[in-house]
Amino acid sequence: MLMDKNKLKIAIIEDSETSRFFYKVNLQKWGFEVFEAETGTEGWKIIQQVNPELIILDMMLPDTNGFELLKKIRGCNSTKKLPVLVLTSDKEITHVQRALQLGANHYSVKGKDSLEKIKNMIFKLLKKAFEQQIEFSDPTSS
């Protein structure tokens, strides 16, 4: 798996080939290196292999649900601080609340938010993650 060291990496975990293609094309256009997975199992392997800067997660996957994968992401030291953008067709309010409680950074329902809004959210989540890394590693902060 070749990686471009100059690009930020995003993992898309989405069972719909059409959705994965749509997001991949746009993310690449915005300058990201994209890694795709169709299942939660494949997604977890990609997360472990490439250490992405952000994860886009569908909640309805063929082998597991997004809640289980989100728990796994948040339960692992190497991944627990990665920004996770849930992008799914599941608009059930209790599922939105549960995903946010489990540590999703943002929950977006497919078709509800514009592509521009999703792009802005991705950049906002990445900016916040990098600011927290700098703050955390700053030896002069008290």
C-alpha positions in Angstrom: 0.0 0.0 0.0 1.8 3.1 -1.2 1.2 6.3 0.6 1.9 9.9 -0.4 3.7 11.5 2.6 2.6 15.0 1.6 -1.1 14.3 1.7 -3.4 13.9 4.7 -5.0 10.4 4.8 -8.7 9.8 5.1 -10.3 6.4 5.5 -13.8 5.9 4.1 -15.7 3.0 5.6 -18.9 2.7 3.6 -20.6 -0.3 2.0 -22.1 1.6 -0.9 -19.7 1.5 -3.8 -21.5 4.6 -5.3 -21.1 6.6 -2.1 -17.4 5.5 -1.7 -16.6 6.6 -5.2 -18.4 9.9 -4.8 -16.6 10.7 -1.6 -13.2 9.5 -2.9 -13.4 11.6 -6.0 -14.2 14.7 -4.0 -11.7 14.1 -1.3 -9.0 13.5 -3.8 -10.0 16.8 -5.6 -9.6 18.5 -2.2 -6.1 17.1 -1.9 -6.5 14.1 0.4 -5.2 10.6 0.0 -8.1 8.2 0.3 -8.3 4.7 1.6 -11.6 2.7 1.2 -13.2 -0.1 3.0 -16.6 -1.8 2.3 -16.9 -3.5 5.7 -16.1 -2.7 9.3 -13.5 -5.5 9.3 -11.7 -4.1 6.3 -12.1 -0.6 7.7 -10.4 -1.5 11.0 -7.5 -3.1 9.1 -7.0 0.0 7.0 -7.2 2.3 10.1 -4.4 0.1 11.7 -2.3 0.1 8.5 -2.4 3.7 7.3 -3.2 5.6 10.5 -5.5 8.1 8.8 -5.9 11.7 10.0 -9.7 11.3 9.7 -12.3 8.6 9.4 -15.6 8.8 7.5 -17.9 6.1 8.9 -21.2 4.7 7.7 -23.3 3.3 10.5 -24.9 0.5 8.4 -22.2 -2.0 7.3 -22.6 -5.6 6.1 -20.5 -7.3 8.8 -21.0 -5.1 11.8 -22.6 -1.8 12.7 -20.9 1.5 12.9 -21.4 1.7 16.7 -19.3 -1.4 17.2 -16.5 0.0 15.0 -16.7 3.4 16.7 -16.3 1.7 20.1 -13.3 -0.2 18.8 -11.8 3.1 17.4 -12.3 4.9 20.7 -11.1 2.0 22.8 -7.7 1.7 21.1 -4.9 4.1 22.3 -3.5 4.6 18.8 -6.9 5.6 17.3 -9.0 7.0 20.2 -8.3 10.7 19.3 -8.8 10.3 15.5 -11.7 12.5 14.2 -14.6 10.5 13.1 -17.3 11.9 10.8 -20.3 9.7 10.7 -21.9 10.0 7.2 -24.9 7.7 7.0 -28.5 7.5 5.8 -29.6 6.5 9.4 -31.4 9.5 10.7 -32.9 7.9 13.8 -32.4 10.5 16.6 -31.5 7.8 19.2 -28.8 6.5 16.8 -27.4 10.1 16.3 -27.3 10.5 20.1 -25.6 7.1 20.6 -22.9 7.7 18.0 -22.1 11.1 19.5 -22.0 9.5 23.0 -19.6 6.9 21.7 -17.3 9.6 20.4 -18.2 10.5 16.9 -17.1 14.1 16.3 -19.9 14.8 13.9 -23.0 13.0 12.6 -24.3 13.9 9.1 -27.3 12.3 7.3 -26.6 11.6 3.6 -28.5 14.0 1.4 -29.2 16.4 4.2 -25.9 18.4 4.2 -24.4 19.9 1.0 -21.1 18.7 -0.3 -19.7 22.1 0.7 -20.9 21.7 4.3 -19.3 18.2 4.5 -16.1 19.6 3.1 -16.1 22.4 5.7 -16.8 19.9 8.5 -13.9 17.7 7.4 -11.5 20.7 7.4 -12.9 21.9 10.7 -12.4 18.5 12.3 -8.8 18.2 11.0 -8.0 21.7 12.1 -9.3 21.0 15.6 -7.4 17.7 15.8 -4.1 19.3 14.8 -4.6 22.2 17.3 -5.2 19.6 20.0 -2.0 17.7 19.0 0.0 20.9 19.1 -1.5 22.0 22.5 -0.9 18.5 23.9 2.7 18.4 22.9 3.6 22.0 23.8 6.1 21.8 26.7 5.5 25.5 27.5 1.7 25.0 28.2 0.6 24.5 31.7 
